[in-house]
Amino acid sequence: MDIQQLTTIGIYHYLTISALLLGLGIFAVMTRRNAIVILMGVELILNAANINFLAFSKYNGGMEGVMFSLFIIVIAAAEAAIALAIIINIYKLFKSVDVSRIDTMKE
């Protein structure tokens, strides 16, 4: 077996990394109570989708995956800014970012 074949990164490597990121993101969203950690889990899920789009774009030769990834990056940046603003307001009201303690709506 040639050394180049051993060091070549294929689509399955990208998909494996993406599946690991997706699993970690879902785990963080489902098990954590801290709003900031939940936000980081959502970011991991979006990055897993980006890796999938870019991997399939690389191996299929089209630019659609790159365009989708750029849109996801823009949406993730906007989501992070809005979510952090919401988390700051929640902290001001409740003095905690624990989502299990935030159960009332205030005017």
N, CA and C atoms as an extended XYZ file, in Angstrom:
321
Properties=species:S:1:pos:R:3:atomname:S:1:resname:S:1:resid:I:1 pbc="F F F"
N         0.844       -1.174        0.000 N   MET     1
C         0.000        0.000        0.000 CA  MET     1
C         0.893        1.241        0.000 C   MET     1
N         0.547        2.198       -0.817 N   ASP     2
C         1.318        3.426       -0.984 CA  ASP     2
C         1.086        4.371        0.198 C   ASP     2
N         2.094        5.143        0.543 N   ILE     3
C         1.980        6.080        1.662 CA  ILE     3
C         0.969        7.178        1.359 C   ILE     3
N         0.817        7.522        0.079 N   GLN     4
C        -0.149        8.547       -0.289 CA  GLN     4
C        -1.583        8.062       -0.039 C   GLN     4
N        -1.836        6.798       -0.247 N   GLN     5
C        -3.168        6.262        0.027 CA  GLN     5
C        -3.470        6.253        1.520 C   GLN     5
N        -2.439        6.093        2.341 N   LEU     6
C        -2.651        6.085        3.785 CA  LEU     6
C        -2.902        7.484        4.338 C   LEU     6
N        -2.354        8.505        3.685 N   THR     7
C        -2.496        9.861        4.192 CA  THR     7
C        -3.576       10.662        3.483 C   THR     7
N        -4.272       10.075        2.528 N   THR     8
C        -5.331       10.771        1.816 CA  THR     8
C        -6.571       10.855        2.685 C   THR     8
N        -7.118       12.054        2.775 N   ILE     9
C        -8.336       12.259        3.557 CA  ILE     9
C        -9.522       12.126        2.621 C   ILE     9
N       -10.390       11.190        2.931 N   GLY    10
C       -11.568       10.952        2.104 CA  GLY    10
C       -12.812       11.552        2.714 C   GLY    10
N       -13.916       11.365        2.018 N   ILE    11
C       -15.179       11.944        2.475 CA  ILE    11
C       -15.641       11.312        3.786 C   ILE    11
N       -15.283       10.065        4.015 N   TYR    12
C       -15.701        9.404        5.254 CA  TYR    12
C       -15.031       10.013        6.489 C   TYR    12
N       -13.839       10.543        6.316 N   HIS    13
C       -13.181       11.236        7.426 CA  HIS    13
C       -13.961       12.490        7.806 C   HIS    13
N       -14.363       13.252        6.789 N   TYR    14
C       -15.153       14.457        7.050 CA  TYR    14
C       -16.492       14.104        7.702 C   TYR    14
N       -17.133       13.070        7.199 N   LEU    15
C       -18.433       12.682        7.739 CA  LEU    15
C       -18.316       12.160        9.169 C   LEU    15
N       -17.214       11.501        9.482 N   THR    16
C       -17.004       11.020       10.843 CA  THR    16
C       -16.820       12.189       11.816 C   THR    16
N       -16.012       13.163       11.421 N   ILE    17
C       -15.823       14.357       12.260 CA  ILE    17
C       -17.152       15.087       12.433 C   ILE    17
N       -17.896       15.195       11.351 N   SER    18
C       -19.192       15.876       11.410 CA  SER    18
C       -20.162       15.144       12.329 C   SER    18
N       -20.176       13.828       12.264 N   ALA    19
C       -21.073       13.051       13.132 CA  ALA    19
C       -20.674       13.204       14.601 C   ALA    19
N       -19.379       13.245       14.871 N   LEU    20
C       -18.924       13.459       16.252 CA  LEU    20
C       -19.339       14.835       16.772 C   LEU    20
N       -19.171       15.876       15.946 N   LEU    21
C       -19.585       17.216       16.344 CA  LEU    21
C       -21.089       17.289       16.558 C   LEU    21
N       -21.841       16.643       15.678 N   LEU    22
C       -23.299       16.628       15.830 CA  LEU    22
C       -23.701       15.936       17.125 C   LEU    22
N       -23.073       14.809       17.414 N   GLY    23
C       -23.373       14.094       18.654 CA  GLY    23
C       -23.031       14.902       19.893 C   GLY    23
N       -21.869       15.559       19.877 N   LEU    24
C       -21.490       16.395       21.021 CA  LEU    24
C       -22.429       17.584       21.175 C   LEU    24
N       -22.845       18.168       20.055 N   GLY    25
C       -23.767       19.296       20.111 CA  GLY    25
C       -25.122       18.902       20.660 C   GLY    25
N       -25.646       17.783       20.199 N   ILE    26
C       -26.936       17.305       20.702 CA  ILE    26
C       -26.834       16.943       22.176 C   ILE    26
N       -25.731       16.325       22.563 N   PHE    27
C       -25.524       15.994       23.965 CA  PHE    27
C       -25.510       17.252       24.825 C   PHE    27
N       -24.830       18.295       24.357 N   ALA    28
C       -24.750       19.543       25.121 CA  ALA    28
C       -26.110       20.213       25.237 C   ALA    28
N       -26.875       20.197       24.164 N   VAL    29
C       -28.191       20.839       24.201 CA  VAL    29
C       -29.153       20.072       25.102 C   VAL    29
N       -29.093       18.756       25.063 N   MET    30
C       -30.067       17.946       25.796 CA  MET    30
C       -29.754       17.803       27.285 C   MET    30
N       -28.497       17.864       27.666 N   THR    31
C       -28.151       17.539       29.056 CA  THR    31
C       -27.769       18.732       29.916 C   THR    31
N       -27.437       19.837       29.326 N   ARG    32
C       -26.942       20.964       30.115 CA  ARG    32
C       -28.061       21.906       30.508 C   ARG    32
N       -27.859       22.623       31.593 N   ARG    33
C       -28.826       23.595       32.067 CA  ARG    33
C       -28.335       25.026       31.885 C   ARG    33
N       -27.059       25.188       31.664 N   ASN    34
C       -26.492       26.514       31.480 CA  ASN    34
C       -26.809       26.991       30.065 C   ASN    34
N       -27.378       28.187       29.936 N   ALA    35
C       -27.798       28.700       28.638 CA  ALA    35
C       -26.618       28.919       27.698 C   ALA    35
N       -25.475       29.281       28.223 N   ILE    36
C       -24.305       29.510       27.372 CA  ILE    36
C       -23.794       28.191       26.803 C   ILE    36
N       -23.816       27.134       27.581 N   VAL    37
C       -23.388       25.819       27.088 CA  VAL    37
C       -24.380       25.305       26.041 C   VAL    37
N       -25.653       25.574       26.236 N   ILE    38
C       -26.652       25.191       25.235 CA  ILE    38
C       -26.386       25.934       23.929 C   ILE    38
N       -26.054       27.210       24.027 N   LEU    39
C       -25.716       27.995       22.842 CA  LEU    39
C       -24.493       27.419       22.134 C   LEU    39
N       -23.495       26.988       22.888 N   MET    40
C       -22.315       26.373       22.272 CA  MET    40
C       -22.676       25.043       21.605 C   MET    40
N       -23.617       24.301       22.181 N   GLY    41
C       -24.076       23.063       21.555 CA  GLY    41
C       -24.756       23.320       20.222 C   GLY    41
N       -25.551       24.379       20.151 N   VAL    42
C       -26.197       24.742       18.885 CA  VAL    42
C       -25.143       25.130       17.854 C   VAL    42
N       -24.119       25.818       18.282 N   GLU    43
C       -23.025       26.181       17.363 CA  GLU    43
C       -22.301       24.929       16.851 C   GLU    43
N       -22.112       23.948       17.704 N   LEU    44
C       -21.494       22.691       17.254 CA  LEU    44
C       -22.355       21.991       16.210 C   LEU    44
N       -23.668       22.016       16.402 N   ILE    45
C       -24.572       21.398       15.432 CA  ILE    45
C       -24.483       22.124       14.089 C   ILE    45
N       -24.442       23.445       14.114 N   LEU    46
C       -24.319       24.207       12.869 CA  LEU    46
C       -22.973       23.947       12.188 C   LEU    46
N       -21.905       23.807       12.969 N   ASN    47
C       -20.598       23.495       12.383 CA  ASN    47
C       -20.561       22.095       11.777 C   ASN    47
N       -21.279       21.161       12.372 N   ALA    48
C       -21.369       19.820       11.788 CA  ALA    48
C       -22.059       19.882       10.432 C   ALA    48
N       -23.106       20.684       10.329 N   ALA    49
C       -23.778       20.845        9.035 CA  ALA    49
C       -22.843       21.501        8.023 C   ALA    49
N       -22.056       22.477        8.465 N   ASN    50
C       -21.088       23.125        7.570 CA  ASN    50
C       -20.074       22.130        7.024 C   ASN    50
N       -19.568       21.280        7.877 N   ILE    51
C       -18.577       20.294        7.426 CA  ILE    51
C       -19.194       19.355        6.406 C   ILE    51
N       -20.438       18.936        6.633 N   ASN    52
C       -21.108       18.078        5.650 CA  ASN    52
C       -21.263       18.785        4.309 C   ASN    52
N       -21.739       20.027        4.329 N   PHE    53
C       -21.915       20.759        3.084 CA  PHE    53
C       -20.596       20.917        2.340 C   PHE    53
N       -19.542       21.266        3.057 N   LEU    54
C       -18.253       21.464        2.404 CA  LEU    54
C       -17.644       20.160        1.895 C   LEU    54
N       -17.835       19.080        2.629 N   ALA    55
C       -17.299       17.790        2.181 CA  ALA    55
C       -17.991       17.336        0.900 C   ALA    55
N       -19.305       17.425        0.875 N   PHE    56
C       -20.016       17.005       -0.331 CA  PHE    56
C       -19.745       17.956       -1.494 C   PHE    56
N       -19.538       19.232       -1.192 N   SER    57
C       -19.189       20.187       -2.243 CA  SER    57
C       -17.814       19.863       -2.822 C   SER    57
N       -16.879       19.478       -1.961 N   LYS    58
C       -15.530       19.156       -2.433 CA  LYS    58
C       -15.529       17.921       -3.319 C   LYS    58
N       -16.279       16.912       -2.943 N   TYR    59
C       -16.224       15.649       -3.677 CA  TYR    59
C       -17.229       15.576       -4.818 C   TYR    59
N       -18.202       16.489       -4.874 N   ASN    60
C       -19.129       16.510       -6.005 CA  ASN    60
C       -18.776       17.598       -6.999 C   ASN    60
N       -17.896       18.509       -6.639 N   GLY    61
C       -17.416       19.504       -7.574 CA  GLY    61
C       -18.288       20.735       -7.718 C   GLY    61
N       -19.363       20.845       -6.980 N   GLY    62
C       -20.240       22.002       -7.104 CA  GLY    62
C       -19.927       23.055       -6.060 C   GLY    62
N       -20.500       24.230       -6.254 N   MET    63
C       -20.304       25.332       -5.314 CA  MET    63
C       -21.509       25.510       -4.391 C   MET    63
N       -22.521       24.667       -4.517 N   GLU    64
C       -23.717       24.824       -3.698 CA  GLU    64
C       -23.409       24.648       -2.217 C   GLU    64
N       -22.569       23.698       -1.894 N   GLY    65
C       -22.205       23.456       -0.502 CA  GLY    65
C       -21.475       24.635        0.118 C   GLY    65
N       -20.635       25.277       -0.660 N   VAL    66
C       -19.906       26.446       -0.168 CA  VAL    66
C       -20.882       27.581        0.100 C   VAL    66
N       -21.837       27.782       -0.796 N   MET    67
C       -22.823       28.851       -0.613 CA  MET    67
C       -23.683       28.581        0.622 C   MET    67
N       -24.133       27.341        0.809 N   PHE    68
C       -24.906       27.005        1.998 CA  PHE    68
C       -24.080       27.234        3.268 C   PHE    68
N       -22.808       26.885        3.220 N   SER    69
C       -21.944       27.093        4.389 CA  SER    69
C       -21.790       28.564        4.723 C   SER    69
N       -21.651       29.396        3.712 N   LEU    70
C       -21.564       30.831        3.965 CA  LEU    70
C       -22.847       31.364        4.600 C   LEU    70
N       -23.996       30.890        4.117 N   PHE    71
C       -25.267       31.305        4.722 CA  PHE    71
C       -25.368       30.831        6.169 C   PHE    71
N       -24.921       29.614        6.436 N   ILE    72
C       -24.973       29.090        7.807 CA  ILE    72
C       -24.059       29.891        8.726 C   ILE    72
N       -22.895       30.294        8.235 N   ILE    73
C       -21.982       31.097        9.056 CA  ILE    73
C       -22.612       32.441        9.399 C   ILE    73
N       -23.269       33.065        8.424 N   VAL    74
C       -23.941       34.344        8.676 CA  VAL    74
C       -25.081       34.160        9.674 C   VAL    74
N       -25.867       33.115        9.498 N   ILE    75
C       -26.979       32.847       10.420 CA  ILE    75
C       -26.460       32.525       11.816 C   ILE    75
N       -25.369       31.779       11.908 N   ALA    76
C       -24.800       31.443       13.219 CA  ALA    76
C       -24.281       32.682       13.935 C   ALA    76
N       -23.694       33.614       13.190 N   ALA    77
C       -23.208       34.846       13.809 CA  ALA    77
C       -24.372       35.683       14.330 C   ALA    77
N       -25.427       35.780       13.540 N   ALA    78
C       -26.602       36.531       13.989 CA  ALA    78
C       -27.268       35.844       15.166 C   ALA    78
N       -27.347       34.530       15.120 N   GLU    79
C       -27.954       33.764       16.221 CA  GLU    79
C       -27.155       33.932       17.503 C   GLU    79
N       -25.838       33.928       17.400 N   ALA    80
C       -25.010       34.085       18.591 CA  ALA    80
C       -25.182       35.476       19.195 C   ALA    80
N       -25.237       36.501       18.364 N   ALA    81
C       -25.406       37.859       18.879 CA  ALA    81
C       -26.759       38.028       19.567 C   ALA    81
N       -27.821       37.538       18.938 N   ILE    82
C       -29.160       37.657       19.526 CA  ILE    82
C       -29.277       36.805       20.785 C   ILE    82
N       -28.746       35.584       20.736 N   ALA    83
C       -28.837       34.703       21.907 CA  ALA    83
C       -28.052       35.257       23.088 C   ALA    83
N       -26.878       35.813       22.839 N   LEU    84
C       -26.112       36.397       23.941 CA  LEU    84
C       -26.829       37.603       24.539 C   LEU    84
N       -27.492       38.399       23.702 N   ALA    85
C       -28.267       39.519       24.227 CA  ALA    85
C       -29.422       39.020       25.096 C   ALA    85
N       -30.071       37.958       24.668 N   ILE    86
C       -31.159       37.380       25.463 CA  ILE    86
C       -30.624       36.817       26.773 C   ILE    86
N       -29.480       36.144       26.714 N   ILE    87
C       -28.887       35.566       27.924 CA  ILE    87
C       -28.489       36.657       28.912 C   ILE    87
N       -27.971       37.766       28.406 N   ILE    88
C       -27.609       38.884       29.298 CA  ILE    88
C       -28.854       39.451       29.974 C   ILE    88
N       -29.940       39.597       29.223 N   ASN    89
C       -31.187       40.080       29.823 CA  ASN    89
C       -31.760       39.092       30.833 C   ASN    89
N       -31.656       37.814       30.547 N   ILE    90
C       -32.113       36.795       31.497 CA  ILE    90
C       -31.285       36.870       32.775 C   ILE    90
N       -29.975       37.064       32.641 N   TYR    91
C       -29.130       37.170       33.823 CA  TYR    91
C       -29.488       38.407       34.645 C   TYR    91
N       -29.811       39.503       33.976 N   LYS    92
C       -30.202       40.718       34.698 CA  LYS    92
C       -31.496       40.502       35.495 C   LYS    92
N       -32.435       39.758       34.925 N   LEU    93
C       -33.717       39.536       35.598 CA  LEU    93
C       -33.642       38.478       36.694 C   LEU    93
N       -32.985       37.361       36.407 N   PHE    94
C       -33.016       36.210       37.312 CA  PHE    94
C       -31.734       35.989       38.092 C   PHE    94
N       -30.672       36.703       37.772 N   LYS    95
C       -29.355       36.556       38.412 CA  LYS    95
C       -28.787       35.143       38.241 C   LYS    95
N       -29.184       34.492       37.162 N   SER    96
C       -28.700       33.147       36.858 CA  SER    96
C       -28.914       32.877       35.368 C   SER    96
N       -28.075       32.009       34.798 N   VAL    97
C       -28.287       31.566       33.421 CA  VAL    97
C       -28.697       30.095       33.378 C   VAL    97
N       -29.138       29.581       34.509 N   ASP    98
C       -29.627       28.209       34.601 CA  ASP    98
C       -31.040       28.169       34.029 C   ASP    98
N       -31.210       27.445       32.911 N   VAL    99
C       -32.505       27.463       32.224 CA  VAL    99
C       -33.607       26.759       33.011 C   VAL    99
N       -33.264       25.914       33.963 N   SER   100
C       -34.299       25.257       34.759 CA  SER   100
C       -34.904       26.206       35.792 C   SER   100
N       -34.199       27.270       36.131 N   ARG   101
C       -34.704       28.242       37.107 CA  ARG   101
C       -35.531       29.338       36.440 C   ARG   101
N       -35.464       29.425       35.133 N   ILE   102
C       -36.170       30.477       34.403 CA  ILE   102
C       -37.496       29.891       33.929 C   ILE   102
N       -38.543       30.118       34.705 N   ASP   103
C       -39.826       29.517       34.382 CA  ASP   103
C       -40.973       30.511       34.337 C   ASP   103
N       -40.697       31.777       34.547 N   THR   104
C       -41.763       32.768       34.514 CA  THR   104
C       -41.470       33.814       33.447 C   THR   104
N       -42.536       34.363       32.913 N   MET   105
C       -42.418       35.446       31.947 CA  MET   105
C       -42.748       36.746       32.665 C   MET   105
N       -41.898       37.724       32.510 N   LYS   106
C       -42.144       39.028       33.132 CA  LYS   106
C       -42.383       40.062       32.041 C   LYS   106
N       -43.154       41.065       32.377 N   GLU   107
C       -43.451       42.115       31.411 CA  GLU   107
C       -42.383       43.181       31.406 C   GLU   107
